[in-house]
Amino acid sequence: MLQVKAERLHRVATALFEAAGTPSDITKDVVDILIASNLAGHDSHGVQLIPSYMRFVKEGRVRPDARPTVLEETASTALVSGHWGWGQLTAAFGADVAIRKARETRVSVVAMVECNHIGRQGEYVERASAAGLAMIATLGSGSPEGGNTAPFGGRRGALGTNPWSMGIPGGRQQPNVLLDFATTVVAGNKVAVARAKGEMLPAGAIQDKDGNPTVDPAALREGGTMLPFGAHKGYALAVCAELFGNVVAPAYRFPGPGRFGGTLFITLDPAMFAPPAEYRAEVDRVLGRVKSVPPAPGFQEVLLPGEPEARARKLRGEQGVPLPEATWEALKNSGGELGVDVEAL
């Protein structure tokens, strides 16, 4: 395992994206989001994605110079197209639109289509929290025919990992409260991280092509399927994500060369029914009550949602990002194809 400073990762990623035809301003936005995921402890949505992203450009699935636009809007809603550019850019643009409209109308709903992979969904709800707003975000992943996640009780894939994220401004106890998870036992990209590290998956995360349980991440590439967390509960959440993320956000209306899937942001003023100071005081009371619970055996303390990410940012900002050697080699290989000497950066 390597330890790579965020500044170096930024240089490497910037060189690769620009060599693939991405304008410098778009490159900065996308790279910032990718490395923010690494710093937050979510390596599955960080720089390990770059080699596959570079391949998508070569295959015509991503248009690296495309910029998002608003297709239609009302005072409180908007439909945004990424025009098959980088998903991170589209989602950040959509979040900015959602934040602006929620400030004006207290509630906004923004859908994004033609947007490719958006990275860590929690990035965008944290943006809303930092702006003093709450956000609920979801997306449907996979393809029009389904994905590689089996429904509860099934042996064939029919859904994507279909994540949900929620963020709400906190108070003195914690600035932002964050919920961000896939509806599968582990996120799809975490399977790739485990494979790169040579590690096994937790029991109950995937099954092989015959429907038998396995902990080998390689089985997913060999026709296996992922499993929903919480049995029927995670499965139901995945179905709802598909309906909100691919139907309400009408991905089905916009077929094209890129990754299938829409994204939906519901953003609101969390203090719309109470004075802001009263809201913050009540949030502090709730979070303080939870945080004060004595730890159970085997635990050192009770953590609030979003606290692990805040701690990871501090630690990794000081010590660097742990990176599997296989991921570094993949970055170097991408550089070789694009004429970029990664080792020299």
N, C-alpha and C positions, 0 to 999 in steps of 0.2 A: 504494500500500500504506500502510495506517495502522499506527501503533504505539499500542496501547491497553493501559493498565495493568490488571493482573489485578483490582485492586480495583474499577475501573469496570466491567469485564466482569461481575463478581460482582453489582454493583448492578443492571445492566441485566437480567441473566438472572433474578435474584431477582424483580424487578418483573414480568417476563413470566410466569414460572411461577405466581406468586401470583395474577396477573390471570386466569390460565387455570383457577383453582380448586384449586391445589395448596396444601395446608397448609404453614405456614411451616417446620416441622421437616423435612418431606419435601423441600421446596424446597431447604433448605440442603444436605442430603445429596446430592441430584441435581446441584445447581449446583457444589458442591465437586468432584465427580467430573468434570464436563464441563470445568471450567477447569483442573483438574489435567492433563487431556489436552493442552490448549493449552500449559501450562507445560512439559510433558514433550516438546514439539515435535511432537505428533501432532494437528495442527489438524483433520484429517479427523474426529476423534471429539470435538471440542470444541464451542464455541458456534455453529459453522456449522450444527449439527444443529437448533438451537432453532426456526427457522421451520417446518421440517417437523414437529417435535414438536408445535408449537402447532396445526398443521393436523390432526394425528392426534387431538388432543383434540376439536377441532370435529367431526371425522368419527366420533367415538365409538370410535376404535381404542385410545385410552388413557383409563383412568379415573384422573384426576389425584389423587384422594384415597384410592386403594386402598393397602392395606398387606399385605405378604407374611405368610404363615403356613406352618407346617409341617403337611403333610397326613398324613404317616406317617413313622415313624422307628424305628430300632433303636439299639443302643449306638454303632454306627459308621457308620450311613447315615441319610439323610433325604431326603424328597421335599418340595420347597418350591413353593408356588404364589404367584405375584405378583398373582393376581386381575386381571390386565391393567392393573396400575399401571405406574409408571415402572420400566423395566428396571434402571437403575442402583441403585435402592433394593432391588429384589429380589436382584440379584447381590451387593450389599454384605451384605444379610441372610444370604444363602446362604453367603457367605465366612465370616461370623462363626460360623454354625452349624458349618461345616466345620472351622474353627480350634479351636473348643471341643471337638468330638468327637475330633479328631486329638490334642489334648493329653491326652485321657482314654484313648484306645485306640491311639495311635500312628499309626493309619491311618483315614481317613474318606472316604466317597464321598457327595457331595451333588448331587442333580439338581434343576434348576429348570424349571418350566413356567409357561405363562401370564405370561411375564415381559417381553415387548416387547424393544426394542433395549437392550442393556446398556452400550453405549458401548465404551470401550477395555478389552479383556479383560485386558490387562496390569495394570490397576489392582488387580485382585483377587488375582493371584498375588503382587504386591508387598506387599499386606496380609499375606499368609501369610508371606512372607519376613521382614517386619518383626516378626512374631510368633515367629520362629525356626523356621518350618516351610517345607517345600517343597510346591509345588502344581503340578499339571498340569491345565490347563483347556481345554475345547474346546466348540464349539457348532455346531449345524447351522443354517444360515440359508436364506433362499429361501422356498419355500412347499411345501405337500404335493405339488404337481405338479412342483416343481423350482425352479430359480433362473435367474439370467442368466449363469452360468458354464458354458462348454462343457466336456465331458469331453475328455480327450486324444484328438485325431483327429476330434472331432465339430464340427458347425457350428451346433448348437442348444443352448441353455442347459438344463442338467439339475441343476445344483448351485448352492449359494450360494458366498460367498467363504470360508466355513467355516474360521475361524482356529484356530490352536493357540497356547497360551501355556504357558510353564514358568517358574517362579521357584524359586530355592534360595538360602538364606542364604550369604553369602560370609564374608570374614574381614577382615583389615586391608587387603588389597589393594583390595577393593571390598565394601561391606556386602551388596549384593544382586546376584545374577546373574539377568538377565531375558531370556527369549526370547518374542517376541510378534509373530506375523505371520499375515496371511491366506494361504490356499493359492493365491491368484491372484497374478499378477505385481505388481499394485497392489491395495490395498484398494478396495472399492467407493466409500467416501466420499472417497478420495483422487482419484477421477475427478471428483467434484463440486468438490473444491478446485481441480483443474486447470482445470475449466470456468469457475469463478468468477475465476480469475486470468488467463484467456485463454491458458493454456499448453497445449502438446501433451503427450501421454503418451509414455513410452518405447516403442520398437519392441517388438512381441511381446506387448503388454499386452491389447489387445482386437482384435476383428474386427468388420466391419460385418455387416449383416443377411444378406448373401449369403455370409458366410464368408471375406471378403477381409481381409487385415491392414490396420489403419489406426492412426493416432496421434491422431486427432481425438476428444476426449472426448465431443463431441455425438453421435457415432455410437452410443453405448451407449443413449441415450434413443430412438434411431430404430430400435430392433430389433436392435442389435448385441449381442455377447456378450463377456464377459471370458474370459481364458485362464489356465490354471493355470501357476504357476511351475515350472521344472524339468521341463517336459513331463510324462512319465508319473509322475514322482515326486510332484510337487505334486498331480496328479490323484488318485493313490492316497491321499495324506494327506486330500484333500477328501472322498473316499468314507468314509474311516474317521471323520472328524469328523461326517459325516452320521449314521453308525451309532451312534457314542457320544452325539452331541448331540441326536439326534431320535428314537432308538430306545431306547438304554439310559436316557437322560433322555426319558421317553415323551411327547414333544410331540404325537405323533399321537393320543394319548388325550384331548387337551384342546383341541378346536377352539373357536374363539371369535373375537371381533371384532378382536383385536390381531395383532401380528406373529407369524407362525409361527416356531417354533424353540425347542428346549430348550437347556439349558446344563448342563455336567457339571464338577464340581470333584473331583479326587482329591488329597487332602492327606495329608501324612505327616511324621513326625519324621525329618529327614535323619540324625540321630545315633543312630538306634535300634540300630545294631549296633556302635557304638564310643563311647567317652567323648566328651562334647561338646568338650572341649579338643583332643582328638586329631583330631576331625572338622574343627574350625576350622583347625588347623595344616596338615592335608592339603589343605584347600581353598586356603589361602594358597599352598601349594607349587605346586598345579596352575595357579592363576591367575597366579602370579609367573612360571612357566615360559612361559606364553603371552604375557604382557605384555612379557617381555624379548626377544622375537623382533625383530630389526632390521626396520624398515619396508622394503617393496619400493619400487622406483622409482614416484614419483607419490603416495606416501603419507608422512605425517609421523610416524605411530606406529601401533601395533596397538591397537585399542580392544577392550575386553571387552564382552560382551553386557550391556546396561543402562547402559553408560557414556555413550552419546550422550544418553539421557534425563536423567541426572544433570547433565550439562553444560548442557543446554537449560534445566533448571529454574533453575539459577544465573543464566544469561544473561537469560532472559526475566523472571525475577523482578526483575531490576535495570532492564532496558530496556523492558519491556512486551511484549505479544504482537503479532506482525505479523498484520494482518487485512486481507484484500482488501476494497476499497471495496464490491464487490458483496455481500459478506457483511454489512457494516455496513448497507447499504441494506435488505437482507432483514430484518435485526433491527428496523430502524425501521418497515418495513411491517407486521411482526407487531405491533409496539407500537401502530401506528395502529389496527389491527383490535381490539386489546384495551383501548384507551384509555390507553396508556402512552406518555409522551413520552420516547423513548429519548435524544434529544439533551440533555435537561435533566438526565439522571442522571450 
